[in-house]
Amino acid sequence: MEFEKAVLEKVATVLESSNQASFFYGSLCVICNIAQAKKVLRKLNQDYNNKVQMSRDGSYGYIFDFVV
């Protein structure tokens, strides 16, 4: 849970809101627009050595996966 907590804090800082992100089956789900998603991706890739991939959710946001 420490990893998830740290990631959610980073996302909240970027989005300036703490209720737009959550983990679901190991993927980070974020409710945001494309500009915000790109900022989140940039921050996570900086902090996790370019090990994050982003995809569009079919309805309302973006999904971020951490790869090894």
Sequence and secondary structure as in RCSB ss.txt:
>XXXX:A:sequence
MEFEKAVLEKVATVLESSNQASFFYGSLCVICNIAQAKKVLRKLNQDYNNKVQMSRDGSYGYIFDFVV
>XXXX:A:secstr
 HHHHHHHHHHHHHHT SSSEEEETTEEEE   HHHHHHHHHHHHHHTTT EEEEE SSSSEEEEE  
